[in-house]
């Protein structure tokens, strides 16, 4: 089964040999299911080449949508992508569509840095919206090609 882990700037594959290194709190998605899960306990070696990963939904279905009202740019970026600002409870957040697609629309950053990121790149969000207006307005936005670099 394909497993991907959420890093600062995107989803990265986790090889079978790396799965033992997943830690509680890591955000993953498995197989063809785009809904992210949060690892809740260390992986359990079941023997016979099997590893058990215990996880829960990373974003509860009744979680409120957090909007940084101090930043029009964050709210506008959310509107331009049909994404929401997800607060991870550790002082970081990300613009993403974790409810349906798993699409990422920003890197995972401390809240003030996310605000500054959206302000700096608001023209990119506007261009994305202009290029994908119908899909965004229908609630089916495509993935955004990340321009914010790589880290693992």
Rosetta constraint file for C-alpha pairs under 8 A:
AtomPair CA 1 CA 30 HARMONIC 6.95 0.50
AtomPair CA 1 CA 31 HARMONIC 5.57 0.50
AtomPair CA 2 CA 13 HARMONIC 7.35 0.50
AtomPair CA 2 CA 14 HARMONIC 7.61 0.50
AtomPair CA 2 CA 30 HARMONIC 5.78 0.50
AtomPair CA 2 CA 31 HARMONIC 4.89 0.50
AtomPair CA 3 CA 13 HARMONIC 5.93 0.50
AtomPair CA 3 CA 14 HARMONIC 5.49 0.50
AtomPair CA 3 CA 15 HARMONIC 7.55 0.50
AtomPair CA 3 CA 28 HARMONIC 6.71 0.50
AtomPair CA 3 CA 29 HARMONIC 5.86 0.50
AtomPair CA 3 CA 30 HARMONIC 4.58 0.50
AtomPair CA 3 CA 31 HARMONIC 6.31 0.50
AtomPair CA 4 CA 11 HARMONIC 5.72 0.50
AtomPair CA 4 CA 12 HARMONIC 5.05 0.50
AtomPair CA 4 CA 13 HARMONIC 4.26 0.50
AtomPair CA 4 CA 14 HARMONIC 5.38 0.50
AtomPair CA 4 CA 28 HARMONIC 5.41 0.50
AtomPair CA 4 CA 29 HARMONIC 5.42 0.50
AtomPair CA 4 CA 30 HARMONIC 6.52 0.50
AtomPair CA 5 CA 11 HARMONIC 5.46 0.50
AtomPair CA 5 CA 12 HARMONIC 5.29 0.50
AtomPair CA 5 CA 13 HARMONIC 6.38 0.50
AtomPair CA 5 CA 14 HARMONIC 6.53 0.50
AtomPair CA 5 CA 26 HARMONIC 7.06 0.50
AtomPair CA 5 CA 27 HARMONIC 5.78 0.50
AtomPair CA 5 CA 28 HARMONIC 4.37 0.50
AtomPair CA 5 CA 29 HARMONIC 6.71 0.50
AtomPair CA 6 CA 10 HARMONIC 5.69 0.50
AtomPair CA 6 CA 11 HARMONIC 4.61 0.50
AtomPair CA 6 CA 12 HARMONIC 6.44 0.50
AtomPair CA 6 CA 26 HARMONIC 7.39 0.50
AtomPair CA 6 CA 27 HARMONIC 5.45 0.50
AtomPair CA 6 CA 28 HARMONIC 5.96 0.50
AtomPair CA 7 CA 11 HARMONIC 6.20 0.50
AtomPair CA 7 CA 12 HARMONIC 7.01 0.50
AtomPair CA 7 CA 108 HARMONIC 7.59 0.50
AtomPair CA 7 CA 151 HARMONIC 6.92 0.50
AtomPair CA 7 CA 152 HARMONIC 5.60 0.50
AtomPair CA 8 CA 107 HARMONIC 5.38 0.50
AtomPair CA 8 CA 108 HARMONIC 4.74 0.50
AtomPair CA 8 CA 109 HARMONIC 7.12 0.50
AtomPair CA 8 CA 151 HARMONIC 6.48 0.50
AtomPair CA 8 CA 152 HARMONIC 7.12 0.50
AtomPair CA 9 CA 106 HARMONIC 7.09 0.50
AtomPair CA 9 CA 107 HARMONIC 4.27 0.50
AtomPair CA 9 CA 108 HARMONIC 6.24 0.50
AtomPair CA 9 CA 146 HARMONIC 7.64 0.50
AtomPair CA 9 CA 148 HARMONIC 6.82 0.50
AtomPair CA 9 CA 149 HARMONIC 6.84 0.50
AtomPair CA 9 CA 150 HARMONIC 6.17 0.50
AtomPair CA 9 CA 151 HARMONIC 6.44 0.50
AtomPair CA 10 CA 104 HARMONIC 6.89 0.50
AtomPair CA 10 CA 107 HARMONIC 6.91 0.50
AtomPair CA 10 CA 146 HARMONIC 7.75 0.50
AtomPair CA 10 CA 150 HARMONIC 7.82 0.50
AtomPair CA 12 CA 152 HARMONIC 7.58 0.50
AtomPair CA 14 CA 18 HARMONIC 5.84 0.50
AtomPair CA 14 CA 19 HARMONIC 6.25 0.50
AtomPair CA 15 CA 19 HARMONIC 6.45 0.50
AtomPair CA 16 CA 20 HARMONIC 7.95 0.50
AtomPair CA 18 CA 22 HARMONIC 7.33 0.50
AtomPair CA 19 CA 43 HARMONIC 7.48 0.50
AtomPair CA 20 CA 42 HARMONIC 7.82 0.50
AtomPair CA 20 CA 43 HARMONIC 5.82 0.50
AtomPair CA 20 CA 51 HARMONIC 7.85 0.50
AtomPair CA 21 CA 43 HARMONIC 7.86 0.50
AtomPair CA 22 CA 26 HARMONIC 6.57 0.50
AtomPair CA 22 CA 39 HARMONIC 7.59 0.50
AtomPair CA 22 CA 42 HARMONIC 6.84 0.50
AtomPair CA 22 CA 43 HARMONIC 6.87 0.50
AtomPair CA 23 CA 39 HARMONIC 6.55 0.50
AtomPair CA 23 CA 40 HARMONIC 7.90 0.50
AtomPair CA 23 CA 41 HARMONIC 6.88 0.50
AtomPair CA 23 CA 42 HARMONIC 5.55 0.50
AtomPair CA 23 CA 43 HARMONIC 7.61 0.50
AtomPair CA 24 CA 38 HARMONIC 7.26 0.50
AtomPair CA 24 CA 39 HARMONIC 4.71 0.50
AtomPair CA 24 CA 40 HARMONIC 4.74 0.50
AtomPair CA 24 CA 41 HARMONIC 4.92 0.50
AtomPair CA 24 CA 42 HARMONIC 5.97 0.50
AtomPair CA 25 CA 38 HARMONIC 5.55 0.50
AtomPair CA 25 CA 39 HARMONIC 5.29 0.50
AtomPair CA 25 CA 40 HARMONIC 6.32 0.50
AtomPair CA 26 CA 38 HARMONIC 5.63 0.50
AtomPair CA 26 CA 39 HARMONIC 5.41 0.50
AtomPair CA 27 CA 36 HARMONIC 6.34 0.50
AtomPair CA 27 CA 37 HARMONIC 5.56 0.50
AtomPair CA 27 CA 38 HARMONIC 4.57 0.50
AtomPair CA 27 CA 39 HARMONIC 6.43 0.50
AtomPair CA 27 CA 58 HARMONIC 6.69 0.50
AtomPair CA 28 CA 36 HARMONIC 5.52 0.50
AtomPair CA 28 CA 37 HARMONIC 5.27 0.50
AtomPair CA 28 CA 38 HARMONIC 6.35 0.50
AtomPair CA 28 CA 39 HARMONIC 7.36 0.50
AtomPair CA 29 CA 33 HARMONIC 6.69 0.50
AtomPair CA 29 CA 34 HARMONIC 6.10 0.50
AtomPair CA 29 CA 35 HARMONIC 6.27 0.50
AtomPair CA 29 CA 36 HARMONIC 4.74 0.50
AtomPair CA 29 CA 37 HARMONIC 5.93 0.50
AtomPair CA 30 CA 34 HARMONIC 7.41 0.50
AtomPair CA 30 CA 36 HARMONIC 7.91 0.50
AtomPair CA 34 CA 98 HARMONIC 7.49 0.50
AtomPair CA 34 CA 100 HARMONIC 6.60 0.50
AtomPair CA 34 CA 101 HARMONIC 5.14 0.50
AtomPair CA 34 CA 102 HARMONIC 4.97 0.50
AtomPair CA 35 CA 57 HARMONIC 7.45 0.50
AtomPair CA 35 CA 98 HARMONIC 5.85 0.50
AtomPair CA 35 CA 99 HARMONIC 6.37 0.50
AtomPair CA 35 CA 100 HARMONIC 6.33 0.50
AtomPair CA 35 CA 101 HARMONIC 6.78 0.50
AtomPair CA 35 CA 102 HARMONIC 5.97 0.50
AtomPair CA 36 CA 57 HARMONIC 6.27 0.50
AtomPair CA 36 CA 58 HARMONIC 5.47 0.50
AtomPair CA 36 CA 59 HARMONIC 7.44 0.50
AtomPair CA 36 CA 98 HARMONIC 6.39 0.50
AtomPair CA 36 CA 102 HARMONIC 6.78 0.50
AtomPair CA 37 CA 55 HARMONIC 5.75 0.50
AtomPair CA 37 CA 56 HARMONIC 5.33 0.50
AtomPair CA 37 CA 57 HARMONIC 4.45 0.50
AtomPair CA 37 CA 58 HARMONIC 4.43 0.50
AtomPair CA 37 CA 59 HARMONIC 7.71 0.50
AtomPair CA 38 CA 55 HARMONIC 5.23 0.50
AtomPair CA 38 CA 56 HARMONIC 5.38 0.50
AtomPair CA 38 CA 57 HARMONIC 6.03 0.50
AtomPair CA 38 CA 58 HARMONIC 4.64 0.50
AtomPair CA 39 CA 53 HARMONIC 7.01 0.50
AtomPair CA 39 CA 54 HARMONIC 5.89 0.50
AtomPair CA 39 CA 55 HARMONIC 4.30 0.50
AtomPair CA 39 CA 56 HARMONIC 6.72 0.50
AtomPair CA 40 CA 54 HARMONIC 5.68 0.50
AtomPair CA 40 CA 55 HARMONIC 5.08 0.50
AtomPair CA 40 CA 56 HARMONIC 6.81 0.50
AtomPair CA 41 CA 53 HARMONIC 7.56 0.50
AtomPair CA 41 CA 54 HARMONIC 6.06 0.50
AtomPair CA 41 CA 55 HARMONIC 7.54 0.50
AtomPair CA 42 CA 53 HARMONIC 7.39 0.50
AtomPair CA 42 CA 54 HARMONIC 7.81 0.50
AtomPair CA 43 CA 51 HARMONIC 6.49 0.50
AtomPair CA 43 CA 52 HARMONIC 5.70 0.50
AtomPair CA 43 CA 53 HARMONIC 5.03 0.50
AtomPair CA 43 CA 54 HARMONIC 7.14 0.50
AtomPair CA 44 CA 51 HARMONIC 5.62 0.50
AtomPair CA 44 CA 52 HARMONIC 4.98 0.50
AtomPair CA 44 CA 53 HARMONIC 6.63 0.50
AtomPair CA 45 CA 49 HARMONIC 7.85 0.50
AtomPair CA 45 CA 50 HARMONIC 6.27 0.50
AtomPair CA 45 CA 51 HARMONIC 4.66 0.50
AtomPair CA 45 CA 52 HARMONIC 6.39 0.50
AtomPair CA 46 CA 50 HARMONIC 5.32 0.50
AtomPair CA 46 CA 51 HARMONIC 5.54 0.50
AtomPair CA 46 CA 52 HARMONIC 6.62 0.50
AtomPair CA 47 CA 51 HARMONIC 7.39 0.50
AtomPair CA 59 CA 63 HARMONIC 6.50 0.50
AtomPair CA 59 CA 86 HARMONIC 7.91 0.50
AtomPair CA 59 CA 98 HARMONIC 7.21 0.50
AtomPair CA 59 CA 99 HARMONIC 7.76 0.50
AtomPair CA 61 CA 99 HARMONIC 7.71 0.50
AtomPair CA 65 CA 84 HARMONIC 6.29 0.50
AtomPair CA 65 CA 85 HARMONIC 6.54 0.50
AtomPair CA 65 CA 86 HARMONIC 7.07 0.50
AtomPair CA 66 CA 84 HARMONIC 7.33 0.50
AtomPair CA 66 CA 85 HARMONIC 5.61 0.50
AtomPair CA 66 CA 86 HARMONIC 6.54 0.50
AtomPair CA 66 CA 87 HARMONIC 6.94 0.50
AtomPair CA 67 CA 74 HARMONIC 7.35 0.50
AtomPair CA 67 CA 75 HARMONIC 6.42 0.50
AtomPair CA 67 CA 84 HARMONIC 7.93 0.50
AtomPair CA 67 CA 85 HARMONIC 6.39 0.50
AtomPair CA 68 CA 72 HARMONIC 7.92 0.50
AtomPair CA 68 CA 74 HARMONIC 6.60 0.50
AtomPair CA 68 CA 75 HARMONIC 7.10 0.50
AtomPair CA 68 CA 115 HARMONIC 7.88 0.50
AtomPair CA 69 CA 75 HARMONIC 7.52 0.50
AtomPair CA 71 CA 75 HARMONIC 6.79 0.50
AtomPair CA 71 CA 115 HARMONIC 6.36 0.50
AtomPair CA 72 CA 76 HARMONIC 6.01 0.50
AtomPair CA 73 CA 77 HARMONIC 5.95 0.50
AtomPair CA 73 CA 115 HARMONIC 7.07 0.50
AtomPair CA 73 CA 118 HARMONIC 5.51 0.50
AtomPair CA 73 CA 119 HARMONIC 5.13 0.50
AtomPair CA 73 CA 122 HARMONIC 6.41 0.50
AtomPair CA 74 CA 78 HARMONIC 6.23 0.50
AtomPair CA 74 CA 114 HARMONIC 7.84 0.50
AtomPair CA 74 CA 115 HARMONIC 5.98 0.50
AtomPair CA 74 CA 118 HARMONIC 5.62 0.50
AtomPair CA 74 CA 119 HARMONIC 7.31 0.50
AtomPair CA 75 CA 79 HARMONIC 6.32 0.50
AtomPair CA 76 CA 80 HARMONIC 6.09 0.50
AtomPair CA 76 CA 122 HARMONIC 7.82 0.50
AtomPair CA 77 CA 81 HARMONIC 6.29 0.50
AtomPair CA 77 CA 118 HARMONIC 6.66 0.50
AtomPair CA 77 CA 122 HARMONIC 6.61 0.50
AtomPair CA 77 CA 125 HARMONIC 5.67 0.50
AtomPair CA 77 CA 126 HARMONIC 7.60 0.50
AtomPair CA 78 CA 82 HARMONIC 5.64 0.50
AtomPair CA 78 CA 83 HARMONIC 5.00 0.50
AtomPair CA 78 CA 84 HARMONIC 5.61 0.50
AtomPair CA 78 CA 85 HARMONIC 7.18 0.50
AtomPair CA 78 CA 95 HARMONIC 6.93 0.50
AtomPair CA 79 CA 83 HARMONIC 7.06 0.50
AtomPair CA 80 CA 125 HARMONIC 5.87 0.50
AtomPair CA 80 CA 126 HARMONIC 6.19 0.50
AtomPair CA 80 CA 128 HARMONIC 7.03 0.50
AtomPair CA 80 CA 129 HARMONIC 4.90 0.50
AtomPair CA 80 CA 136 HARMONIC 7.24 0.50
AtomPair CA 81 CA 105 HARMONIC 7.15 0.50
AtomPair CA 81 CA 125 HARMONIC 7.19 0.50
AtomPair CA 81 CA 128 HARMONIC 7.44 0.50
AtomPair CA 81 CA 129 HARMONIC 6.50 0.50
AtomPair CA 81 CA 136 HARMONIC 6.28 0.50
AtomPair CA 81 CA 141 HARMONIC 6.47 0.50
AtomPair CA 82 CA 97 HARMONIC 7.32 0.50
AtomPair CA 82 CA 136 HARMONIC 5.85 0.50
AtomPair CA 82 CA 137 HARMONIC 7.75 0.50
AtomPair CA 82 CA 139 HARMONIC 6.36 0.50
AtomPair CA 82 CA 140 HARMONIC 7.87 0.50
AtomPair CA 82 CA 141 HARMONIC 6.62 0.50
AtomPair CA 83 CA 95 HARMONIC 5.94 0.50
AtomPair CA 83 CA 96 HARMONIC 4.90 0.50
AtomPair CA 83 CA 97 HARMONIC 4.74 0.50
AtomPair CA 83 CA 105 HARMONIC 7.26 0.50
AtomPair CA 84 CA 95 HARMONIC 5.41 0.50
AtomPair CA 84 CA 96 HARMONIC 5.62 0.50
AtomPair CA 84 CA 97 HARMONIC 6.24 0.50
AtomPair CA 85 CA 93 HARMONIC 6.42 0.50
AtomPair CA 85 CA 94 HARMONIC 5.53 0.50
AtomPair CA 85 CA 95 HARMONIC 4.52 0.50
AtomPair CA 85 CA 96 HARMONIC 6.58 0.50
AtomPair CA 86 CA 93 HARMONIC 5.27 0.50
AtomPair CA 86 CA 94 HARMONIC 5.34 0.50
AtomPair CA 86 CA 95 HARMONIC 6.26 0.50
AtomPair CA 86 CA 96 HARMONIC 7.06 0.50
AtomPair CA 87 CA 91 HARMONIC 7.33 0.50
AtomPair CA 87 CA 92 HARMONIC 6.10 0.50
AtomPair CA 87 CA 93 HARMONIC 4.43 0.50
AtomPair CA 87 CA 94 HARMONIC 6.92 0.50
AtomPair CA 88 CA 92 HARMONIC 5.78 0.50
AtomPair CA 88 CA 93 HARMONIC 5.80 0.50
AtomPair CA 91 CA 110 HARMONIC 5.52 0.50
AtomPair CA 91 CA 111 HARMONIC 6.31 0.50
AtomPair CA 92 CA 108 HARMONIC 6.35 0.50
AtomPair CA 92 CA 109 HARMONIC 5.07 0.50
AtomPair CA 92 CA 110 HARMONIC 4.03 0.50
AtomPair CA 92 CA 111 HARMONIC 5.45 0.50
AtomPair CA 93 CA 108 HARMONIC 5.46 0.50
AtomPair CA 93 CA 109 HARMONIC 5.63 0.50
AtomPair CA 93 CA 110 HARMONIC 6.21 0.50
AtomPair CA 93 CA 111 HARMONIC 5.90 0.50
AtomPair CA 93 CA 114 HARMONIC 7.09 0.50
AtomPair CA 94 CA 104 HARMONIC 7.67 0.50
AtomPair CA 94 CA 105 HARMONIC 7.52 0.50
AtomPair CA 94 CA 106 HARMONIC 5.83 0.50
AtomPair CA 94 CA 107 HARMONIC 5.99 0.50
AtomPair CA 94 CA 108 HARMONIC 4.60 0.50
AtomPair CA 94 CA 109 HARMONIC 6.54 0.50
AtomPair CA 94 CA 114 HARMONIC 7.34 0.50
AtomPair CA 95 CA 104 HARMONIC 6.26 0.50
AtomPair CA 95 CA 105 HARMONIC 5.09 0.50
AtomPair CA 95 CA 106 HARMONIC 5.25 0.50
AtomPair CA 95 CA 107 HARMONIC 7.55 0.50
AtomPair CA 95 CA 108 HARMONIC 7.84 0.50
AtomPair CA 96 CA 102 HARMONIC 6.70 0.50
AtomPair CA 96 CA 103 HARMONIC 5.57 0.50
AtomPair CA 96 CA 104 HARMONIC 4.34 0.50
AtomPair CA 96 CA 105 HARMONIC 5.27 0.50
AtomPair CA 96 CA 106 HARMONIC 7.14 0.50
AtomPair CA 97 CA 101 HARMONIC 5.87 0.50
AtomPair CA 97 CA 102 HARMONIC 5.25 0.50
AtomPair CA 97 CA 103 HARMONIC 5.23 0.50
AtomPair CA 97 CA 104 HARMONIC 6.56 0.50
AtomPair CA 98 CA 102 HARMONIC 4.52 0.50
AtomPair CA 98 CA 103 HARMONIC 6.86 0.50
AtomPair CA 103 CA 142 HARMONIC 7.69 0.50
AtomPair CA 103 CA 143 HARMONIC 5.32 0.50
AtomPair CA 103 CA 144 HARMONIC 7.27 0.50
AtomPair CA 104 CA 143 HARMONIC 7.02 0.50
AtomPair CA 104 CA 144 HARMONIC 6.92 0.50
AtomPair CA 104 CA 146 HARMONIC 7.95 0.50
AtomPair CA 105 CA 143 HARMONIC 7.80 0.50
AtomPair CA 105 CA 144 HARMONIC 6.12 0.50
AtomPair CA 105 CA 146 HARMONIC 7.36 0.50
AtomPair CA 106 CA 114 HARMONIC 7.91 0.50
AtomPair CA 106 CA 146 HARMONIC 7.47 0.50
AtomPair CA 106 CA 148 HARMONIC 7.60 0.50
AtomPair CA 107 CA 114 HARMONIC 7.88 0.50
AtomPair CA 107 CA 148 HARMONIC 6.91 0.50
AtomPair CA 108 CA 114 HARMONIC 7.60 0.50
AtomPair CA 109 CA 113 HARMONIC 5.89 0.50
AtomPair CA 109 CA 114 HARMONIC 5.36 0.50
AtomPair CA 110 CA 114 HARMONIC 6.11 0.50
AtomPair CA 111 CA 115 HARMONIC 6.23 0.50
AtomPair CA 112 CA 116 HARMONIC 6.31 0.50
AtomPair CA 113 CA 117 HARMONIC 5.94 0.50
AtomPair CA 114 CA 118 HARMONIC 6.17 0.50
AtomPair CA 115 CA 119 HARMONIC 6.27 0.50
AtomPair CA 116 CA 120 HARMONIC 6.04 0.50
AtomPair CA 117 CA 121 HARMONIC 6.11 0.50
AtomPair CA 118 CA 122 HARMONIC 5.49 0.50
AtomPair CA 121 CA 125 HARMONIC 6.76 0.50
AtomPair CA 122 CA 126 HARMONIC 6.23 0.50
AtomPair CA 123 CA 127 HARMONIC 6.09 0.50
AtomPair CA 124 CA 128 HARMONIC 6.12 0.50
AtomPair CA 125 CA 129 HARMONIC 6.23 0.50
AtomPair CA 126 CA 130 HARMONIC 6.16 0.50
AtomPair CA 127 CA 131 HARMONIC 6.12 0.50
AtomPair CA 128 CA 132 HARMONIC 6.07 0.50
AtomPair CA 128 CA 144 HARMONIC 7.67 0.50
AtomPair CA 129 CA 133 HARMONIC 5.12 0.50
AtomPair CA 129 CA 136 HARMONIC 6.97 0.50
AtomPair CA 132 CA 136 HARMONIC 6.05 0.50
AtomPair CA 132 CA 141 HARMONIC 6.94 0.50
AtomPair CA 132 CA 142 HARMONIC 7.60 0.50
AtomPair CA 133 CA 137 HARMONIC 5.98 0.50
AtomPair CA 134 CA 138 HARMONIC 6.06 0.50
AtomPair CA 135 CA 139 HARMONIC 6.23 0.50
AtomPair CA 135 CA 140 HARMONIC 4.98 0.50
AtomPair CA 135 CA 141 HARMONIC 4.95 0.50
AtomPair CA 135 CA 142 HARMONIC 7.27 0.50
AtomPair CA 136 CA 140 HARMONIC 5.55 0.50
AtomPair CA 136 CA 141 HARMONIC 4.51 0.50
AtomPair CA 136 CA 142 HARMONIC 7.90 0.50
